[in-house]
Amino acid sequence: MNLQLDQRIALITGASQGLGYATALQLSREGALVAICSREQAHVSAAADAIHGETRRPVLGVAADVSNPADIERLVERVVEEYGGLDILVTNSGGPPSTSFEETTDEMWQQSIDLLLMSVVRLVRATLSHLRQSDVPCVLTVTSLAVKQPIPNLILSNSVRMAVVGMTKTLALELGEEGIRFNSILPGWTVTERVHDLMEARAQRNGTTIEEEIGKQAAAGPFGRMATPKEFANVATFLCSPLASYLNGLMLSVDGGSYKGTF
C-alpha cells in the first residue's frame, strides 16, 4: 500500500531510540524526509546515520532537549531551514521516573510537566505556522495507556499525560477546520529501553529480577508478550499519512488488547 508519504517532511522528537526511532525509520522507509532529535548529539547522529544507512533517504539529526523552550525553537528553525517546511509532527519524549505520590517532590512534578506537557505545547506552537502551509498537516502525540488505566508507581506519567490527551483532543476540534489533524497513540507495554528501566525499578521494589518482572507484565496481556517498537511504528506511520485523512481527535490504544475497559 502506498501511504503517499514520499517527500513529506516529518519531525519526530525523542527519536534516538525506542518508539521515536522506530517511527522515524518507518516514515523514512515510506519516503518521508525525516528530522529527529534527542538530547545528545552523538546519539541522534548515530540514529540518523542508521536510518539513512537502511533507507538511503535524507535524515536530519539535531541535538535538542524538548523540555527546553530555546531548544525547541532552534530545532524547528533547523528543520525548516533544511527541508523548507513541515507536514508531520510526532511529539515523543522520555518518561518521568517511577515513583509513588509520597515519593514525588514538587521539582519532579515540574520537570515532568515540562518534559511531557509543555514540550508538546511549545512544539505545536513553534510548528503551527509551518503546518498551516502544508496540504496534509498532522500532529501525533505519543502518550501512554496509563491515561486510560493508571499504572502503579507511575503517578507522574499517569497524571501529566492525561493533560496531553486533553490538549490533543481540544486542538483536533479547534484546528480541524483548518485541515490540521491531531491524534494520539496510547502505547501499552513495548520492548524499549524505557520499559526496561521501569521493569528495573519494579524489580528493585519487589525484590525480584528484571526478567521476572518483564515475564509477569507480558503474561498479563492477551497475547502473552509485549509489543515490538515496529508494531507501534506501523500504526503511527499510517496515522501520519494522507490515507488517514478522516482520522482526527483519535486516542488510539496500541496495547494488544491489554486495556480492560470497553471504550
Secondary structure, 3 states (H helix, E strand, C coil): CCCCCCCCEEEECCCCCHHHHHHHHHHHHCCCEEEEEECCHHHHHHHHHHHHHHHCCCEEEEECCCCCHHHHHHHHHHHHHHHCCCCEEEECCCCCCCECCCCCCHHHHHHHHHHHHHHHHHHHHHHHHHHCCCCCCEEEEECCHHHCCCCCCEHHHHHHHHHHHHHHHHHHHHHHHHCCEEEEEEECCECCHHHHHHHHHHHHHHCCCHHHHHHHHHHCCCCCCCECHHHHHHHHHHHHCHHHCCCCCCEEEECCCCCCCCC
